[in-house]
Amino acid sequence: CRNPISNRFLRHFNFVSFPEMDAASLTHIFRTIMGSTLESEAFDENVRGCLDQVVAATISLYHAVSAQFLPLPVSVHYTFNMRDMSRVFGLMYSSDEKV
């Protein structure tokens, strides 16, 4: 264990914890966000047709990477969260509509 933190110091902080979201919730969130962006940015119909597959593949990749690269004291940079998935979708939004 790392150096213990005293209760005297901990009393100044609040602990907030959220359970990890299931795949259905993640699918609903990112499908809604990506669907509205693809429609508002006038992407090609072929691109919009791949929406469900892209969202499912990204969530599947996120779960696989999170299970494979666990954070350890030696490699604390292996932490993956929803922010990383939103970056993937953000890069898709910034791509050329015709590609």
C-alpha atoms as a printed R data frame, in Angstrom:
   type eleno elety resid chain resno       x      y       z
1  ATOM     1    CA   CYS     A     1   0.000  0.000   0.000
2  ATOM     2    CA   ARG     A     2   1.125  3.539  -0.603
3  ATOM     3    CA   ASN     A     3   1.665  5.983   2.214
4  ATOM     4    CA   PRO     A     4  -1.506  6.097   4.313
5  ATOM     5    CA   ILE     A     5  -3.463  9.351   4.378
6  ATOM     6    CA   SER     A     6  -4.512 10.534   7.803
7  ATOM     7    CA   ASN     A     7  -8.165 10.975   8.720
8  ATOM     8    CA   ARG     A     8  -7.362 14.504   9.800
9  ATOM     9    CA   PHE     A     9  -6.374 15.338   6.236
10 ATOM    10    CA   LEU     A    10  -9.177 13.308   4.617
11 ATOM    11    CA   ARG     A    11 -11.881 15.227   6.471
12 ATOM    12    CA   HIS     A    12 -11.327 18.137   4.057
13 ATOM    13    CA   PHE     A    13 -12.425 16.102   1.036
14 ATOM    14    CA   ASN     A    14 -15.598 14.528  -0.304
15 ATOM    15    CA   PHE     A    15 -15.601 11.169  -2.010
16 ATOM    16    CA   VAL     A    16 -17.745 10.842  -5.101
17 ATOM    17    CA   SER     A    17 -18.105  7.496  -6.786
18 ATOM    18    CA   PHE     A    18 -20.125  6.422  -9.808
19 ATOM    19    CA   PRO     A    19 -20.607  2.864 -10.993
20 ATOM    20    CA   GLU     A    20 -19.283  2.030 -14.430
21 ATOM    21    CA   MET     A    21 -21.926  2.386 -17.129
22 ATOM    22    CA   ASP     A    22 -23.152 -0.685 -18.943
23 ATOM    23    CA   ALA     A    23 -22.877 -1.095 -22.709
24 ATOM    24    CA   ALA     A    24 -26.541 -0.206 -23.318
25 ATOM    25    CA   SER     A    25 -26.169  3.158 -21.569
26 ATOM    26    CA   LEU     A    26 -22.952  3.955 -23.416
27 ATOM    27    CA   THR     A    27 -24.568  2.998 -26.711
28 ATOM    28    CA   HIS     A    28 -27.546  5.245 -26.062
29 ATOM    29    CA   ILE     A    29 -25.366  8.216 -25.070
30 ATOM    30    CA   PHE     A    30 -22.900  8.042 -27.936
31 ATOM    31    CA   ARG     A    31 -25.465  7.040 -30.554
32 ATOM    32    CA   THR     A    32 -27.553 10.092 -29.668
33 ATOM    33    CA   ILE     A    33 -24.590 12.477 -29.710
34 ATOM    34    CA   MET     A    34 -23.049 11.076 -32.868
35 ATOM    35    CA   GLY     A    35 -26.394 10.796 -34.669
36 ATOM    36    CA   SER     A    36 -27.262 14.435 -34.101
37 ATOM    37    CA   THR     A    37 -23.786 15.545 -35.144
38 ATOM    38    CA   LEU     A    38 -23.835 13.494 -38.336
39 ATOM    39    CA   GLU     A    39 -27.210 14.950 -39.302
40 ATOM    40    CA   SER     A    40 -26.311 18.551 -38.487
41 ATOM    41    CA   GLU     A    41 -22.953 18.396 -40.291
42 ATOM    42    CA   ALA     A    42 -24.512 16.980 -43.490
43 ATOM    43    CA   PHE     A    43 -22.394 13.835 -43.647
44 ATOM    44    CA   ASP     A    44 -22.935 11.442 -46.540
45 ATOM    45    CA   GLU     A    45 -25.774  8.909 -46.198
46 ATOM    46    CA   ASN     A    46 -23.274  6.013 -46.299
47 ATOM    47    CA   VAL     A    47 -21.473  7.459 -43.284
48 ATOM    48    CA   ARG     A    48 -24.717  7.997 -41.381
49 ATOM    49    CA   GLY     A    49 -25.721  4.418 -42.174
50 ATOM    50    CA   CYS     A    50 -22.683  3.100 -40.303
51 ATOM    51    CA   LEU     A    51 -23.631  4.854 -37.068
52 ATOM    52    CA   ASP     A    52 -24.657  1.752 -35.105
53 ATOM    53    CA   GLN     A    53 -21.613 -0.242 -36.205
54 ATOM    54    CA   VAL     A    54 -19.191  2.576 -35.366
55 ATOM    55    CA   VAL     A    55 -20.677  3.105 -31.906
56 ATOM    56    CA   ALA     A    56 -20.710 -0.641 -31.150
57 ATOM    57    CA   ALA     A    57 -17.131 -1.098 -32.390
58 ATOM    58    CA   THR     A    58 -15.859  1.851 -30.354
59 ATOM    59    CA   ILE     A    59 -17.525  0.619 -27.167
60 ATOM    60    CA   SER     A    60 -16.232 -2.907 -27.781
61 ATOM    61    CA   LEU     A    61 -12.719 -1.557 -28.329
62 ATOM    62    CA   TYR     A    62 -12.983  0.521 -25.144
63 ATOM    63    CA   HIS     A    63 -13.953 -2.549 -23.080
64 ATOM    64    CA   ALA     A    64 -11.195 -4.669 -24.640
65 ATOM    65    CA   VAL     A    65  -8.500 -2.049 -24.042
66 ATOM    66    CA   SER     A    66  -9.698 -1.404 -20.479
67 ATOM    67    CA   ALA     A    67  -9.565 -5.127 -19.697
68 ATOM    68    CA   GLN     A    68  -6.142 -5.641 -21.300
69 ATOM    69    CA   PHE     A    69  -4.302 -2.551 -20.031
70 ATOM    70    CA   LEU     A    70  -5.028 -2.426 -16.325
71 ATOM    71    CA   PRO     A    71  -3.582  0.439 -14.276
72 ATOM    72    CA   LEU     A    72  -0.700 -0.662 -12.084
73 ATOM    73    CA   PRO     A    73   1.576  1.350  -9.795
74 ATOM    74    CA   VAL     A    74   4.262  1.029 -12.483
75 ATOM    75    CA   SER     A    75   1.957  2.088 -15.330
76 ATOM    76    CA   VAL     A    76  -0.629  4.476 -13.904
77 ATOM    77    CA   HIS     A    77  -1.107  6.033 -17.340
78 ATOM    78    CA   TYR     A    78  -3.225  2.996 -18.318
79 ATOM    79    CA   THR     A    79  -6.526  4.487 -17.207
80 ATOM    80    CA   PHE     A    80  -9.311  4.652 -19.751
81 ATOM    81    CA   ASN     A    81 -12.671  6.344 -19.288
82 ATOM    82    CA   MET     A    82 -15.554  7.869 -21.229
83 ATOM    83    CA   ARG     A    83 -13.444 10.903 -22.046
84 ATOM    84    CA   ASP     A    84 -11.230  8.702 -24.206
85 ATOM    85    CA   MET     A    85 -14.258  7.407 -26.095
86 ATOM    86    CA   SER     A    86 -15.555 10.925 -26.613
87 ATOM    87    CA   ARG     A    87 -12.168 11.855 -28.109
88 ATOM    88    CA   VAL     A    88 -12.550  9.067 -30.658
89 ATOM    89    CA   PHE     A    89 -15.960 10.387 -31.645
90 ATOM    90    CA   GLY     A    90 -14.653 13.956 -31.679
91 ATOM    91    CA   LEU     A    91 -12.015 12.971 -34.211
92 ATOM    92    CA   MET     A    92 -14.709 11.373 -36.336
93 ATOM    93    CA   TYR     A    93 -16.700 14.619 -36.258
94 ATOM    94    CA   SER     A    94 -13.714 16.618 -37.420
95 ATOM    95    CA   SER     A    95 -13.062 14.319 -40.384
96 ATOM    96    CA   ASP     A    96 -13.984 15.214 -43.927
97 ATOM    97    CA   GLU     A    97 -17.669 14.579 -44.675
98 ATOM    98    CA   LYS     A    98 -16.895 12.978 -48.024
99 ATOM    99    CA   VAL     A    99 -14.429 10.358 -46.773
